[in-house]
Amino acid sequence: MTKTKIALVQMKMTSDSKKNKYIALKNIKKAVKKGAKIICLPELFTLRYFCQVEKHSNFNLAEKIPGPTTEMFSSIAKSFRIILILPVFEKKASGFYHNTCVVINEKGQIIGKYRKMHVPDDPQFYEKFYFTPGDLGFKSFKTSSGNLGILICWDQWFPEAARLTVLKGAEILFYPTAIGWHPREKKKFGKSQLESWLSVQRSHAIANGVFVVAVNRVGTEKQGNKKLEFWGNSVVFDPSGNIIKKASQKEQIIICEIDLKKVEMSRRHWPFFRDRRIDHYKGLLKNPKEA
């Protein structure tokens, strides 16, 4: 079977972790009723985006894997016979924390996890304070509904991450995301920033002949005197870069059917993998030369 239904849960986060999990569960139930077999939640969905500030007590929000969140959602996945892509703020060991995504199959089993490889450090996105860069490499997970590649937010901007994940066998790239505008910059740069975000994902789909799925949060979140407006626009691209479905800037569940046969068809007609010159790509391992 090459066709499967996927669901993107675009949601607002509250300051109450239990409430966020309950909202996610309600949305999962709605997606299941509409036939979804793979359901993806946004980056760090159990929490407000705490990385707007550097605050040591926020490390208390992290948890082990397996842990309370994965145990709860493993039971849900098993109950509904679905595949869940579940972002978690992971405590690996004392002093080591990761921005992690777990893949749970329809039997409720954790079949693997991906730790965010590219960690940003921008105003109000102070992730380097919290997260150790991923140590598991790029990964593809074989499931009953296809081979799923998982990357997280900032990874979105790196063609190398998409390519290496697809070379591992991924047919669908999922990007759980938390991205938005600084309100003071929105008027001047907002449209351009959003279009750049959509364009880079479209390019990953085309260059790699895969489906690309980005799942963002929505709403305005405050941390102290800091504020971010998350722009939603969760989206699914097919292997030719066409938008199959896209959300607006409100809470939504996007559900669409995808046909994995399009991956093979795209790669036959646009043989980018065949024509790569890997014998001349060693320069990718070097930093730019000084001007």
Residue, then its C-alpha position, 0 to 999 in steps of 0.5 A: m500500500t503506497k497511499t497513507k493519510i497524514a495529519l499536522v496538528q497546528m496548535k497554541m501552547t499554554s503555560d500548563s504542560k498537562k493542558n497542552k497534552y490534553i489539547a494534543l490528545k483532543n486533536i489526535k482523536k479528531a485526526v484519527k476520526k478522519g483517517a489519519k495514520i501518521i500524526c505529527l505535533p509541533e516542536l516542544f509541544t508540551l511547553r511554551y517556547f521557553c527559549q526566548v529567555e536564558k533561565h536555568s530553572n527551565f531545565n527542570l522542564a526536561e524529562k527522560i526518554p522513556g518518560p511520562t510524555t512518551e509513556m502517555f502517547s505510546s499508549i495513545a498510539k497503540s490505542f488508535r493504531i497510529i504512528l506518532i511523531l512526538p517532540v520532547f525536551e529530553k534530559k539525556a544525563s545530568g547537564f546534557y539536554h536535547n531537543t528531541c523527536v520520538v517516533i512511536n509506531e502503531k503498536g505503541q513502541i518507540i522505534g527511534k528518536y532524532r536529536k536536533m543537529h543544528v541548534p540556533d542562537d538568535p535573539q529570543f531563540y536562545e537554544k544553544f543555552y539549553f540544547t546539546p547538538g544532536d549526537l545520533g546523526f541523521k536518521s530514517f525510520k521504517t514504518s508500516s506507512g513508509n520511511l519517515g525522516i525526522l528533522i527539527c525546525w532550524d534543521q529546515w534551513f540546511p540542504e545537507a540535513a535534508r539530503l543526508t536524511v533522504l540518503k538514509g531512505a526517507e520518503i517523507l521529511f517531517y519538520p516539527t517547528a516553532i518559528g515566528w516573528h519578532p512583533r517589532e520586525k513583522k511589518k518590515f520583514g514578516k512577508s519575506q521571512l515567511e516566504s523564505w521559510l516556505s521556499v527552502q522547504r519546497s526546494h528540499a522536496i524538489a531536490n530530494g524527490v520527497f514529501v516535506v511536512a512542516v508542523n508549526r505552532v501558532g499564537t503569541e507567547k510571552q516570556g518575561n518581557k519577551k514576545l514572539e508571534f508564531w506564524g503557523n502556515s504548516v504545510v505539505f509539499d509533494p516531491s515536485g514542490n507543489i503545495i498539497k495543503k497549507a494552514s493559515q495562522k490559526e489552530q488547525i488540523i491539516i489532513c491529507e492523503i499522500d501517495l509514495k509512488k510519487v517519490e519514485m516517479s519524481r526521481r525517475h523524471w528528475p534524476f538528481f540523485r543519479d547525476r550527483r558528483i559525489d567524487h567532487y563534493k569533498g569541499l562540503l566538509k570545509n568552511p568558507k575561505e577567508a575573503 
